[in-house]
Amino acid sequence: AGAAAAVTAFQRAAALMPNNPVFLHELAKALQVRGDHAGALANFDRVLQQQPRNARALLRRGLAKKCLRRYDEAADDMLAARKLDPNNPLMQIDMRALGG
């Protein structure tokens, strides 16, 4: 119920302020937690249109692509995220997990 409520809340916030990448990012994360990886991907794309150097959005978009079995694209996003924020331990994803 928590993830569903979060999705609803962030959908409302994003509708009210569609150019606010924070709401889009949080909506995408909530969708990801709920298992809606395609929905998460679409919203991470929207975040990255506004903030192309958002390493966390790139990483999470990569994880969404991994769940959708788009392994090459997932690896590209994760490597780009690591380059943008190399000292962040969140970016130290084991790339072998993308082997398919």
C-alpha positions as CSV (number, residue, x, y, z in Angstrom):
1,A,0.0,0.0,0.0
2,G,2.9,2.4,0.7
3,A,4.3,2.3,-2.8
4,A,0.9,2.7,-4.3
5,A,0.2,5.7,-2.1
6,A,3.6,7.2,-3.0
7,V,2.9,6.7,-6.7
8,T,-0.4,8.5,-6.4
9,A,1.0,11.4,-4.4
10,F,4.0,11.9,-6.8
11,Q,1.7,11.6,-9.8
12,R,-0.4,14.5,-8.4
13,A,2.7,16.5,-7.6
14,A,4.2,15.9,-11.1
15,A,0.9,16.9,-12.7
16,L,0.9,20.2,-10.8
17,M,4.5,20.9,-11.5
18,P,5.5,19.0,-14.6
19,N,8.8,20.8,-14.9
20,N,10.0,19.9,-11.4
21,P,12.4,17.0,-11.9
22,V,12.4,16.2,-8.1
23,F,8.7,15.1,-8.3
24,L,9.4,13.1,-11.5
25,H,12.4,11.4,-9.9
26,E,10.4,10.4,-6.8
27,L,7.5,9.2,-9.0
28,A,9.9,7.1,-11.0
29,K,11.5,5.6,-7.9
30,A,8.0,4.8,-6.4
31,L,7.1,3.1,-9.7
32,Q,10.3,1.1,-9.6
33,V,9.6,-0.1,-6.1
34,R,6.2,-1.2,-7.2
35,G,7.7,-3.2,-10.1
36,D,6.5,-0.9,-12.9
37,H,9.9,-0.7,-14.6
38,A,8.5,0.6,-17.9
39,G,6.7,3.5,-16.0
40,A,9.8,4.2,-14.0
41,L,11.9,4.3,-17.2
42,A,9.6,6.8,-18.9
43,N,9.8,9.1,-15.9
44,F,13.6,8.7,-15.5
45,D,13.7,9.7,-19.2
46,R,11.8,12.9,-18.3
47,V,14.1,13.7,-15.4
48,L,17.2,13.2,-17.7
49,Q,15.7,15.5,-20.4
50,Q,15.8,18.3,-17.8
51,Q,18.9,17.1,-15.9
52,P,21.2,15.1,-18.3
53,R,23.9,15.0,-15.7
54,N,21.8,13.5,-12.9
55,A,23.9,10.5,-11.9
56,R,21.3,9.0,-9.6
57,A,18.6,9.2,-12.3
58,L,21.0,7.6,-14.8
59,L,21.8,4.8,-12.3
60,R,18.1,4.1,-11.6
61,R,17.2,4.3,-15.3
62,G,19.9,1.7,-15.9
63,L,18.4,-0.5,-13.2
64,A,15.0,-0.1,-14.8
65,K,16.4,-1.1,-18.2
66,K,18.1,-4.1,-16.6
67,C,14.8,-5.3,-15.2
68,L,13.4,-4.9,-18.8
69,R,16.3,-7.0,-20.1
70,R,17.7,-4.1,-22.1
71,Y,21.2,-5.0,-20.8
72,D,23.4,-3.0,-23.2
73,E,21.4,0.2,-22.6
74,A,21.5,-0.5,-18.8
75,A,25.3,-0.9,-18.9
76,D,25.6,2.4,-20.8
77,D,23.5,4.3,-18.2
78,M,25.3,2.7,-15.3
79,L,28.7,3.5,-16.7
80,A,27.7,7.1,-17.5
81,A,26.4,7.4,-13.9
82,R,29.7,6.1,-12.5
83,K,31.7,8.6,-14.6
84,L,29.5,11.5,-13.4
85,D,29.9,10.6,-9.7
86,P,32.8,8.1,-9.4
87,N,33.3,8.5,-5.6
88,N,29.7,7.7,-4.8
89,P,29.4,4.1,-3.4
90,L,26.0,3.8,-5.0
91,M,27.6,3.9,-8.4
92,Q,29.8,0.8,-7.8
93,I,27.3,-1.6,-9.4
94,D,28.6,-5.0,-10.3
95,M,28.5,-4.8,-14.1
96,R,28.7,-8.6,-14.4
97,A,25.1,-8.7,-13.3
98,L,24.2,-7.2,-16.7
99,G,25.5,-10.2,-18.7
100,G,22.0,-11.4,-19.4
